[in-house]
């Protein structure tokens, strides 16, 4: 199984990296960019589990380690 995990800051949480990138893009004349949010992308390979087990395990991984659920949101996709 393969899992793709996307972790982003929740709406309302200050994203200082995103602000810095937005400012740099404006400096490079990309004025159409109105907001930038920086996140994490994590790829996992899982063996010896069914798809439903993999989904359950990846959710637990996100809750326990991969995302700080106080300030971050996550979503994931599991495929064979």
PDB file of N, CA, C and O in Angstrom:
ATOM      1  N   UNK A   1       0.847  -1.186   0.000  1.00  0.00           N
ATOM      2  CA  UNK A   1       0.000   0.000   0.000  1.00  0.00           C
ATOM      3  C   UNK A   1       0.887   1.243   0.000  1.00  0.00           C
ATOM      4  O   UNK A   1       1.981   1.246   0.565  1.00  0.00           O
ATOM      5  N   UNK A   2       0.404   2.266  -0.628  1.00  0.00           N
ATOM      6  CA  UNK A   2       1.064   3.570  -0.616  1.00  0.00           C
ATOM      7  C   UNK A   2       0.113   4.576   0.000  1.00  0.00           C
ATOM      8  O   UNK A   2      -1.091   4.550  -0.257  1.00  0.00           O
ATOM      9  N   UNK A   3       0.666   5.468   0.819  1.00  0.00           N
ATOM     10  CA  UNK A   3      -0.144   6.524   1.419  1.00  0.00           C
ATOM     11  C   UNK A   3       0.516   7.861   1.140  1.00  0.00           C
ATOM     12  O   UNK A   3       1.734   8.003   1.243  1.00  0.00           O
ATOM     13  N   UNK A   4      -0.291   8.821   0.792  1.00  0.00           N
ATOM     14  CA  UNK A   4       0.148  10.202   0.611  1.00  0.00           C
ATOM     15  C   UNK A   4      -0.557  11.029   1.674  1.00  0.00           C
ATOM     16  O   UNK A   4      -1.785  11.027   1.762  1.00  0.00           O
ATOM     17  N   UNK A   5       0.230  11.739   2.485  1.00  0.00           N
ATOM     18  CA  UNK A   5      -0.310  12.527   3.586  1.00  0.00           C
ATOM     19  C   UNK A   5       0.005  13.993   3.329  1.00  0.00           C
ATOM     20  O   UNK A   5       1.143  14.351   3.023  1.00  0.00           O
ATOM     21  N   UNK A   6      -1.010  14.835   3.457  1.00  0.00           N
ATOM     22  CA  UNK A   6      -0.862  16.278   3.273  1.00  0.00           C
ATOM     23  C   UNK A   6      -1.185  16.952   4.605  1.00  0.00           C
ATOM     24  O   UNK A   6      -2.273  16.768   5.152  1.00  0.00           O
ATOM     25  N   UNK A   7      -0.237  17.735   5.123  1.00  0.00           N
ATOM     26  CA  UNK A   7      -0.415  18.423   6.396  1.00  0.00           C
ATOM     27  C   UNK A   7      -0.293  19.920   6.146  1.00  0.00           C
ATOM     28  O   UNK A   7       0.688  20.375   5.557  1.00  0.00           O
ATOM     29  N   UNK A   8      -1.283  20.685   6.591  1.00  0.00           N
ATOM     30  CA  UNK A   8      -1.258  22.138   6.427  1.00  0.00           C
ATOM     31  C   UNK A   8      -1.687  22.811   7.721  1.00  0.00           C
ATOM     32  O   UNK A   8      -2.374  22.217   8.552  1.00  0.00           O
ATOM     33  N   UNK A   9      -1.271  24.056   7.875  1.00  0.00           N
ATOM     34  CA  UNK A   9      -1.700  24.822   9.036  1.00  0.00           C
ATOM     35  C   UNK A   9      -3.195  25.097   8.929  1.00  0.00           C
ATOM     36  O   UNK A   9      -3.719  25.319   7.838  1.00  0.00           O
ATOM     37  N   UNK A  10      -3.866  25.080  10.058  1.00  0.00           N
ATOM     38  CA  UNK A  10      -5.293  25.388  10.074  1.00  0.00           C
ATOM     39  C   UNK A  10      -5.507  26.854   9.716  1.00  0.00           C
ATOM     40  O   UNK A  10      -4.631  27.692   9.932  1.00  0.00           O
ATOM     41  N   UNK A  11      -6.678  27.152   9.170  1.00  0.00           N
ATOM     42  CA  UNK A  11      -7.054  28.525   8.857  1.00  0.00           C
ATOM     43  C   UNK A  11      -6.990  29.340  10.139  1.00  0.00           C
ATOM     44  O   UNK A  11      -7.468  28.901  11.185  1.00  0.00           O
ATOM     45  N   UNK A  12      -6.409  30.509  10.059  1.00  0.00           N
ATOM     46  CA  UNK A  12      -6.313  31.374  11.230  1.00  0.00           C
ATOM     47  C   UNK A  12      -4.982  31.271  11.950  1.00  0.00           C
ATOM     48  O   UNK A  12      -4.661  32.130  12.771  1.00  0.00           O
ATOM     49  N   UNK A  13      -4.193  30.230  11.660  1.00  0.00           N
ATOM     50  CA  UNK A  13      -2.869  30.098  12.264  1.00  0.00           C
ATOM     51  C   UNK A  13      -1.880  30.850  11.375  1.00  0.00           C
ATOM     52  O   UNK A  13      -1.836  30.634  10.164  1.00  0.00           O
ATOM     53  N   UNK A  14      -1.091  31.731  11.982  1.00  0.00           N
ATOM     54  CA  UNK A  14      -0.120  32.532  11.228  1.00  0.00           C
ATOM     55  C   UNK A  14       0.901  31.625  10.551  1.00  0.00           C
ATOM     56  O   UNK A  14       1.505  30.771  11.199  1.00  0.00           O
ATOM     57  N   UNK A  15       1.088  31.808   9.266  1.00  0.00           N
ATOM     58  CA  UNK A  15       2.050  31.038   8.482  1.00  0.00           C
ATOM     59  C   UNK A  15       3.173  31.974   8.060  1.00  0.00           C
ATOM     60  O   UNK A  15       3.109  32.579   6.990  1.00  0.00           O
ATOM     61  N   UNK A  16       4.199  32.096   8.895  1.00  0.00           N
ATOM     62  CA  UNK A  16       5.278  33.036   8.614  1.00  0.00           C
ATOM     63  C   UNK A  16       6.076  32.639   7.375  1.00  0.00           C
ATOM     64  O   UNK A  16       6.534  33.512   6.638  1.00  0.00           O
ATOM     65  N   UNK A  17       6.252  31.344   7.130  1.00  0.00           N
ATOM     66  CA  UNK A  17       6.932  30.910   5.905  1.00  0.00           C
ATOM     67  C   UNK A  17       6.118  31.294   4.680  1.00  0.00           C
ATOM     68  O   UNK A  17       6.670  31.762   3.684  1.00  0.00           O
ATOM     69  N   UNK A  18       4.814  31.099   4.752  1.00  0.00           N
ATOM     70  CA  UNK A  18       3.946  31.473   3.644  1.00  0.00           C
ATOM     71  C   UNK A  18       4.007  32.960   3.354  1.00  0.00           C
ATOM     72  O   UNK A  18       4.035  33.374   2.196  1.00  0.00           O
ATOM     73  N   UNK A  19       4.027  33.770   4.420  1.00  0.00           N
ATOM     74  CA  UNK A  19       4.117  35.229   4.243  1.00  0.00           C
ATOM     75  C   UNK A  19       5.434  35.606   3.571  1.00  0.00           C
ATOM     76  O   UNK A  19       5.458  36.473   2.698  1.00  0.00           O
ATOM     77  N   UNK A  20       6.538  34.956   3.973  1.00  0.00           N
ATOM     78  CA  UNK A  20       7.853  35.248   3.382  1.00  0.00           C
ATOM     79  C   UNK A  20       7.870  34.870   1.901  1.00  0.00           C
ATOM     80  O   UNK A  20       8.406  35.615   1.081  1.00  0.00           O
ATOM     81  N   UNK A  21       7.289  33.723   1.553  1.00  0.00           N
ATOM     82  CA  UNK A  21       7.246  33.305   0.150  1.00  0.00           C
ATOM     83  C   UNK A  21       6.369  34.253  -0.658  1.00  0.00           C
ATOM     84  O   UNK A  21       6.718  34.626  -1.777  1.00  0.00           O
ATOM     85  N   UNK A  22       5.221  34.647  -0.087  1.00  0.00           N
ATOM     86  CA  UNK A  22       4.341  35.598  -0.780  1.00  0.00           C
ATOM     87  C   UNK A  22       5.086  36.895  -1.068  1.00  0.00           C
ATOM     88  O   UNK A  22       5.007  37.431  -2.174  1.00  0.00           O
ATOM     89  N   UNK A  23       5.808  37.398  -0.072  1.00  0.00           N
ATOM     90  CA  UNK A  23       6.560  38.641  -0.253  1.00  0.00           C
ATOM     91  C   UNK A  23       7.610  38.476  -1.359  1.00  0.00           C
ATOM     92  O   UNK A  23       7.780  39.365  -2.193  1.00  0.00           O
ATOM     93  N   UNK A  24       8.306  37.347  -1.364  1.00  0.00           N
ATOM     94  CA  UNK A  24       9.316  37.098  -2.395  1.00  0.00           C
ATOM     95  C   UNK A  24       8.690  37.017  -3.783  1.00  0.00           C
ATOM     96  O   UNK A  24       9.253  37.529  -4.750  1.00  0.00           O
ATOM     97  N   UNK A  25       7.530  36.378  -3.884  1.00  0.00           N
ATOM     98  CA  UNK A  25       6.847  36.304  -5.178  1.00  0.00           C
ATOM     99  C   UNK A  25       6.429  37.691  -5.662  1.00  0.00           C
ATOM    100  O   UNK A  25       6.527  37.994  -6.851  1.00  0.00           O
ATOM    101  N   UNK A  26       5.960  38.537  -4.731  1.00  0.00           N
ATOM    102  CA  UNK A  26       5.602  39.909  -5.101  1.00  0.00           C
ATOM    103  C   UNK A  26       6.830  40.661  -5.597  1.00  0.00           C
ATOM    104  O   UNK A  26       6.744  41.427  -6.557  1.00  0.00           O
ATOM    105  N   UNK A  27       7.963  40.449  -4.952  1.00  0.00           N
ATOM    106  CA  UNK A  27       9.211  41.091  -5.357  1.00  0.00           C
ATOM    107  C   UNK A  27       9.614  40.660  -6.765  1.00  0.00           C
ATOM    108  O   UNK A  27      10.231  41.426  -7.507  1.00  0.00           O
ATOM    109  N   UNK A  28       9.262  39.436  -7.121  1.00  0.00           N
ATOM    110  CA  UNK A  28       9.565  38.921  -8.459  1.00  0.00           C
ATOM    111  C   UNK A  28       8.459  39.242  -9.471  1.00  0.00           C
ATOM    112  O   UNK A  28       8.419  38.676 -10.563  1.00  0.00           O
ATOM    113  N   UNK A  29       7.572  40.152  -9.092  1.00  0.00           N
ATOM    114  CA  UNK A  29       6.485  40.643  -9.945  1.00  0.00           C
ATOM    115  C   UNK A  29       5.371  39.635 -10.199  1.00  0.00           C
ATOM    116  O   UNK A  29       4.686  39.720 -11.218  1.00  0.00           O
ATOM    117  N   UNK A  30       5.181  38.692  -9.297  1.00  0.00           N
ATOM    118  CA  UNK A  30       4.027  37.801  -9.370  1.00  0.00           C
ATOM    119  C   UNK A  30       2.944  38.386  -8.469  1.00  0.00           C
ATOM    120  O   UNK A  30       2.639  37.848  -7.404  1.00  0.00           O
ATOM    121  N   UNK A  31       2.376  39.489  -8.916  1.00  0.00           N
ATOM    122  CA  UNK A  31       1.420  40.260  -8.109  1.00  0.00           C
ATOM    123  C   UNK A  31       0.065  39.571  -7.971  1.00  0.00           C
ATOM    124  O   UNK A  31      -0.731  39.948  -7.111  1.00  0.00           O
ATOM    125  N   UNK A  32      -0.207  38.572  -8.801  1.00  0.00           N
ATOM    126  CA  UNK A  32      -1.506  37.906  -8.754  1.00  0.00           C
ATOM    127  C   UNK A  32      -1.653  36.963  -7.548  1.00  0.00           C
ATOM    128  O   UNK A  32      -2.763  36.533  -7.235  1.00  0.00           O
ATOM    129  N   UNK A  33      -0.555  36.642  -6.881  1.00  0.00           N
ATOM    130  CA  UNK A  33      -0.604  35.752  -5.716  1.00  0.00           C
ATOM    131  C   UNK A  33      -1.129  36.537  -4.520  1.00  0.00           C
ATOM    132  O   UNK A  33      -0.528  37.530  -4.109  1.00  0.00           O
ATOM    133  N   UNK A  34      -2.248  36.090  -3.966  1.00  0.00           N
ATOM    134  CA  UNK A  34      -2.857  36.815  -2.845  1.00  0.00           C
ATOM    135  C   UNK A  34      -2.596  36.158  -1.495  1.00  0.00           C
ATOM    136  O   UNK A  34      -2.729  36.809  -0.459  1.00  0.00           O
ATOM    137  N   UNK A  35      -2.225  34.871  -1.490  1.00  0.00           N
ATOM    138  CA  UNK A  35      -1.925  34.202  -0.232  1.00  0.00           C
ATOM    139  C   UNK A  35      -1.092  32.964  -0.512  1.00  0.00           C
ATOM    140  O   UNK A  35      -1.237  32.340  -1.563  1.00  0.00           O
ATOM    141  N   UNK A  36      -0.221  32.606   0.421  1.00  0.00           N
ATOM    142  CA  UNK A  36       0.601  31.408   0.310  1.00  0.00           C
ATOM    143  C   UNK A  36       0.547  30.694   1.657  1.00  0.00           C
ATOM    144  O   UNK A  36       0.734  31.312   2.706  1.00  0.00           O
ATOM    145  N   UNK A  37       0.293  29.402   1.617  1.00  0.00           N
ATOM    146  CA  UNK A  37       0.316  28.569   2.828  1.00  0.00           C
ATOM    147  C   UNK A  37       1.322  27.446   2.570  1.00  0.00           C
ATOM    148  O   UNK A  37       1.268  26.787   1.531  1.00  0.00           O
ATOM    149  N   UNK A  38       2.220  27.234   3.497  1.00  0.00           N
ATOM    150  CA  UNK A  38       3.245  26.202   3.372  1.00  0.00           C
ATOM    151  C   UNK A  38       2.810  24.988   4.194  1.00  0.00           C
ATOM    152  O   UNK A  38       2.298  25.139   5.303  1.00  0.00           O
ATOM    153  N   UNK A  39       3.010  23.802   3.660  1.00  0.00           N
ATOM    154  CA  UNK A  39       2.631  22.583   4.368  1.00  0.00           C
ATOM    155  C   UNK A  39       3.673  21.498   4.178  1.00  0.00           C
ATOM    156  O   UNK A  39       4.785  21.753   3.716  1.00  0.00           O
ATOM    157  N   UNK A  40       3.292  20.284   4.542  1.00  0.00           N
ATOM    158  CA  UNK A  40       4.176  19.126   4.416  1.00  0.00           C
ATOM    159  C   UNK A  40       3.485  18.064   3.568  1.00  0.00           C
ATOM    160  O   UNK A  40       2.264  17.912   3.609  1.00  0.00           O
ATOM    161  N   UNK A  41       4.282  17.339   2.806  1.00  0.00           N
ATOM    162  CA  UNK A  41       3.806  16.203   2.023  1.00  0.00           C
ATOM    163  C   UNK A  41       4.643  15.006   2.432  1.00  0.00           C
ATOM    164  O   UNK A  41       5.872  15.066   2.388  1.00  0.00           O
ATOM    165  N   UNK A  42       3.994  13.919   2.830  1.00  0.00           N
ATOM    166  CA  UNK A  42       4.684  12.735   3.325  1.00  0.00           C
ATOM    167  C   UNK A  42       4.194  11.525   2.539  1.00  0.00           C
ATOM    168  O   UNK A  42       2.988  11.324   2.394  1.00  0.00           O
ATOM    169  N   UNK A  43       5.119  10.720   2.033  1.00  0.00           N
ATOM    170  CA  UNK A  43       4.776   9.481   1.343  1.00  0.00           C
ATOM    171  C   UNK A  43       5.172   8.305   2.231  1.00  0.00           C
ATOM    172  O   UNK A  43       6.280   8.261   2.766  1.00  0.00           O
ATOM    173  N   UNK A  44       4.264   7.367   2.377  1.00  0.00           N
ATOM    174  CA  UNK A  44       4.516   6.170   3.186  1.00  0.00           C
ATOM    175  C   UNK A  44       4.269   4.928   2.354  1.00  0.00           C
ATOM    176  O   UNK A  44       3.351   4.898   1.535  1.00  0.00           O
ATOM    177  N   UNK A  45       5.084   3.902   2.558  1.00  0.00           N
ATOM    178  CA  UNK A  45       4.846   2.578   1.975  1.00  0.00           C
ATOM    179  C   UNK A  45       4.508   1.657   3.136  1.00  0.00           C
ATOM    180  O   UNK A  45       5.228   1.607   4.134  1.00  0.00           O
ATOM    181  N   UNK A  46       3.404   0.928   2.996  1.00  0.00           N
ATOM    182  CA  UNK A  46       2.965   0.004   4.039  1.00  0.00           C
ATOM    183  C   UNK A  46       2.845  -1.383   3.433  1.00  0.00           C
ATOM    184  O   UNK A  46       2.364  -1.535   2.310  1.00  0.00           O
ATOM    185  N   UNK A  47       3.280  -2.391   4.169  1.00  0.00           N
ATOM    186  CA  UNK A  47       3.195  -3.771   3.689  1.00  0.00           C
ATOM    187  C   UNK A  47       2.460  -4.626   4.699  1.00  0.00           C
ATOM    188  O   UNK A  47       2.498  -4.354   5.899  1.00  0.00           O
ATOM    189  N   UNK A  48       1.800  -5.644   4.222  1.00  0.00           N
ATOM    190  CA  UNK A  48       1.173  -6.627   5.082  1.00  0.00           C
ATOM    191  C   UNK A  48      -0.129  -6.185   5.726  1.00  0.00           C
ATOM    192  O   UNK A  48      -0.546  -6.744   6.740  1.00  0.00           O
ATOM    193  N   UNK A  49      -0.775  -5.178   5.137  1.00  0.00           N
ATOM    194  CA  UNK A  49      -2.059  -4.710   5.673  1.00  0.00           C
ATOM    195  C   UNK A  49      -3.054  -4.532   4.533  1.00  0.00           C
ATOM    196  O   UNK A  49      -2.667  -4.294   3.389  1.00  0.00           O
ATOM    197  N   UNK A  50      -4.319  -4.647   4.851  1.00  0.00           N
ATOM    198  CA  UNK A  50      -5.365  -4.370   3.869  1.00  0.00           C
ATOM    199  C   UNK A  50      -5.515  -2.861   3.727  1.00  0.00           C
ATOM    200  O   UNK A  50      -4.955  -2.092   4.509  1.00  0.00           O
ATOM    201  N   UNK A  51      -6.272  -2.453   2.727  1.00  0.00           N
ATOM    202  CA  UNK A  51      -6.485  -1.021   2.525  1.00  0.00           C
ATOM    203  C   UNK A  51      -7.178  -0.398   3.737  1.00  0.00           C
ATOM    204  O   UNK A  51      -6.805   0.692   4.170  1.00  0.00           O
ATOM    205  N   UNK A  52      -8.167  -1.072   4.278  1.00  0.00           N
ATOM    206  CA  UNK A  52      -8.875  -0.500   5.426  1.00  0.00           C
ATOM    207  C   UNK A  52      -7.979  -0.437   6.656  1.00  0.00           C
ATOM    208  O   UNK A  52      -8.069   0.517   7.430  1.00  0.00           O
ATOM    209  N   UNK A  53      -7.121  -1.426   6.852  1.00  0.00           N
ATOM    210  CA  UNK A  53      -6.152  -1.379   7.954  1.00  0.00           C
ATOM    211  C   UNK A  53      -5.153  -0.250   7.743  1.00  0.00           C
ATOM    212  O   UNK A  53      -4.803   0.469   8.679  1.00  0.00           O
ATOM    213  N   UNK A  54      -4.697  -0.103   6.495  1.00  0.00           N
ATOM    214  CA  UNK A  54      -3.737   0.957   6.173  1.00  0.00           C
ATOM    215  C   UNK A  54      -4.347   2.324   6.481  1.00  0.00           C
ATOM    216  O   UNK A  54      -3.683   3.179   7.067  1.00  0.00           O
ATOM    217  N   UNK A  55      -5.603   2.537   6.092  1.00  0.00           N
ATOM    218  CA  UNK A  55      -6.261   3.814   6.366  1.00  0.00           C
ATOM    219  C   UNK A  55      -6.343   4.079   7.872  1.00  0.00           C
ATOM    220  O   UNK A  55      -6.107   5.197   8.331  1.00  0.00           O
ATOM    221  N   UNK A  56      -6.677   3.047   8.623  1.00  0.00           N
ATOM    222  CA  UNK A  56      -6.768   3.175  10.078  1.00  0.00           C
ATOM    223  C   UNK A  56      -5.390   3.504  10.682  1.00  0.00           C
ATOM    224  O   UNK A  56      -5.278   4.362  11.557  1.00  0.00           O
ATOM    225  N   UNK A  57      -4.358   2.818  10.208  1.00  0.00           N
ATOM    226  CA  UNK A  57      -3.009   3.044  10.717  1.00  0.00           C
ATOM    227  C   UNK A  57      -2.485   4.429  10.348  1.00  0.00           C
ATOM    228  O   UNK A  57      -1.888   5.110  11.183  1.00  0.00           O
ATOM    229  N   UNK A  58      -2.704   4.848   9.108  1.00  0.00           N
ATOM    230  CA  UNK A  58      -2.230   6.169   8.683  1.00  0.00           C
ATOM    231  C   UNK A  58      -2.935   7.263   9.479  1.00  0.00           C
ATOM    232  O   UNK A  58      -2.303   8.247   9.863  1.00  0.00           O
ATOM    233  N   UNK A  59      -4.215   7.109   9.730  1.00  0.00           N
ATOM    234  CA  UNK A  59      -4.930   8.086  10.563  1.00  0.00           C
ATOM    235  C   UNK A  59      -4.293   8.169  11.946  1.00  0.00           C
ATOM    236  O   UNK A  59      -4.094   9.265  12.470  1.00  0.00           O
ATOM    237  N   UNK A  60      -3.972   7.024  12.540  1.00  0.00           N
ATOM    238  CA  UNK A  60      -3.324   7.006  13.852  1.00  0.00           C
ATOM    239  C   UNK A  60      -1.944   7.655  13.795  1.00  0.00           C
ATOM    240  O   UNK A  60      -1.556   8.373  14.716  1.00  0.00           O
ATOM    241  N   UNK A  61      -1.203   7.402  12.713  1.00  0.00           N
ATOM    242  CA  UNK A  61       0.125   8.020  12.551  1.00  0.00           C
ATOM    243  C   UNK A  61       0.015   9.540  12.501  1.00  0.00           C
ATOM    244  O   UNK A  61       0.809  10.256  13.111  1.00  0.00           O
ATOM    245  N   UNK A  62      -0.988  10.017  11.762  1.00  0.00           N
ATOM    246  CA  UNK A  62      -1.197  11.469  11.661  1.00  0.00           C
ATOM    247  C   UNK A  62      -1.548  12.054  13.023  1.00  0.00           C
ATOM    248  O   UNK A  62      -1.005  13.086  13.419  1.00  0.00           O
ATOM    249  N   UNK A  63      -2.442  11.403  13.730  1.00  0.00           N
ATOM    250  CA  UNK A  63      -2.896  11.905  15.027  1.00  0.00           C
ATOM    251  C   UNK A  63      -1.778  11.893  16.074  1.00  0.00           C
ATOM    252  O   UNK A  63      -1.714  12.779  16.926  1.00  0.00           O
ATOM    253  N   UNK A  64      -0.900  10.890  16.007  1.00  0.00           N
ATOM    254  CA  UNK A  64       0.123  10.712  17.038  1.00  0.00           C
ATOM    255  C   UNK A  64       1.458  11.364  16.724  1.00  0.00           C
ATOM    256  O   UNK A  64       2.201  11.706  17.644  1.00  0.00           O
ATOM    257  N   UNK A  65       1.790  11.549  15.424  1.00  0.00           N
ATOM    258  CA  UNK A  65       3.128  12.020  15.090  1.00  0.00           C
ATOM    259  C   UNK A  65       3.209  12.988  13.914  1.00  0.00           C
ATOM    260  O   UNK A  65       3.862  14.027  14.010  1.00  0.00           O
ATOM    261  N   UNK A  66       2.559  12.659  12.823  1.00  0.00           N
ATOM    262  CA  UNK A  66       2.803  13.400  11.582  1.00  0.00           C
ATOM    263  C   UNK A  66       2.205  14.801  11.562  1.00  0.00           C
ATOM    264  O   UNK A  66       2.709  15.674  10.856  1.00  0.00           O
ATOM    265  N   UNK A  67       1.141  15.028  12.323  1.00  0.00           N
ATOM    266  CA  UNK A  67       0.496  16.351  12.353  1.00  0.00           C
ATOM    267  C   UNK A  67       0.312  16.798  13.799  1.00  0.00           C
ATOM    268  O   UNK A  67      -0.005  15.997  14.678  1.00  0.00           O
ATOM    269  N   UNK A  68       0.515  18.074  14.022  1.00  0.00           N
ATOM    270  CA  UNK A  68       0.190  18.673  15.318  1.00  0.00           C
ATOM    271  C   UNK A  68      -1.261  19.135  15.195  1.00  0.00           C
ATOM    272  O   UNK A  68      -1.526  20.225  14.689  1.00  0.00           O
ATOM    273  N   UNK A  69      -2.186  18.318  15.653  1.00  0.00           N
ATOM    274  CA  UNK A  69      -3.601  18.560  15.383  1.00  0.00           C
ATOM    275  C   UNK A  69      -4.163  19.793  16.086  1.00  0.00           C
ATOM    276  O   UNK A  69      -5.302  20.184  15.834  1.00  0.00           O
ATOM    277  N   UNK A  70      -3.376  20.403  16.961  1.00  0.00           N
ATOM    278  CA  UNK A  70      -3.808  21.656  17.584  1.00  0.00           C
ATOM    279  C   UNK A  70      -3.780  22.783  16.549  1.00  0.00           C
ATOM    280  O   UNK A  70      -4.679  23.623  16.512  1.00  0.00           O
ATOM    281  N   UNK A  71      -2.741  22.795  15.710  1.00  0.00           N
ATOM    282  CA  UNK A  71      -2.579  23.892  14.745  1.00  0.00           C
ATOM    283  C   UNK A  71      -2.577  23.428  13.290  1.00  0.00           C
ATOM    284  O   UNK A  71      -2.584  24.261  12.384  1.00  0.00           O
ATOM    285  N   UNK A  72      -2.566  22.120  13.047  1.00  0.00           N
ATOM    286  CA  UNK A  72      -2.490  21.611  11.685  1.00  0.00           C
ATOM    287  C   UNK A  72      -3.677  20.713  11.351  1.00  0.00           C
ATOM    288  O   UNK A  72      -4.236  20.041  12.218  1.00  0.00           O
ATOM    289  N   UNK A  73      -4.043  20.721  10.072  1.00  0.00           N
ATOM    290  CA  UNK A  73      -5.036  19.805   9.522  1.00  0.00           C
ATOM    291  C   UNK A  73      -4.296  18.812   8.640  1.00  0.00           C
ATOM    292  O   UNK A  73      -3.199  19.097   8.160  1.00  0.00           O
ATOM    293  N   UNK A  74      -4.888  17.663   8.430  1.00  0.00           N
ATOM    294  CA  UNK A  74      -4.272  16.692   7.539  1.00  0.00           C
ATOM    295  C   UNK A  74      -5.345  15.981   6.724  1.00  0.00           C
ATOM    296  O   UNK A  74      -6.515  15.913   7.102  1.00  0.00           O
ATOM    297  N   UNK A  75      -4.894  15.458   5.594  1.00  0.00           N
ATOM    298  CA  UNK A  75      -5.732  14.564   4.799  1.00  0.00           C
ATOM    299  C   UNK A  75      -4.775  13.548   4.179  1.00  0.00           C
ATOM    300  O   UNK A  75      -3.580  13.810   4.039  1.00  0.00           O
ATOM    301  N   UNK A  76      -5.311  12.393   3.814  1.00  0.00           N
ATOM    302  CA  UNK A  76      -4.447  11.371   3.220  1.00  0.00           C
ATOM    303  C   UNK A  76      -5.211  10.541   2.206  1.00  0.00           C
ATOM    304  O   UNK A  76      -6.441  10.492   2.197  1.00  0.00           O
ATOM    305  N   UNK A  77      -4.424   9.887   1.345  1.00  0.00           N
ATOM    306  CA  UNK A  77      -4.959   8.982   0.324  1.00  0.00           C
ATOM    307  C   UNK A  77      -4.180   7.678   0.444  1.00  0.00           C
ATOM    308  O   UNK A  77      -2.954   7.692   0.559  1.00  0.00           O
ATOM    309  N   UNK A  78      -4.876   6.568   0.419  1.00  0.00           N
ATOM    310  CA  UNK A  78      -4.216   5.266   0.430  1.00  0.00           C
ATOM    311  C   UNK A  78      -4.554   4.559  -0.870  1.00  0.00           C
ATOM    312  O   UNK A  78      -5.717   4.507  -1.272  1.00  0.00           O
ATOM    313  N   UNK A  79      -3.539   4.017  -1.526  1.00  0.00           N
ATOM    314  CA  UNK A  79      -3.745   3.287  -2.787  1.00  0.00           C
ATOM    315  C   UNK A  79      -2.850   2.054  -2.805  1.00  0.00           C
ATOM    316  O   UNK A  79      -1.880   1.953  -2.054  1.00  0.00           O
ATOM    317  N   UNK A  80      -3.201   1.133  -3.673  1.00  0.00           N
ATOM    318  CA  UNK A  80      -2.423  -0.112  -3.780  1.00  0.00           C
ATOM    319  C   UNK A  80      -1.283   0.042  -4.762  1.00  0.00           C
ATOM    320  O   UNK A  80      -0.524  -0.902  -4.980  1.00  0.00           O
TER     321      UNK A  80
END
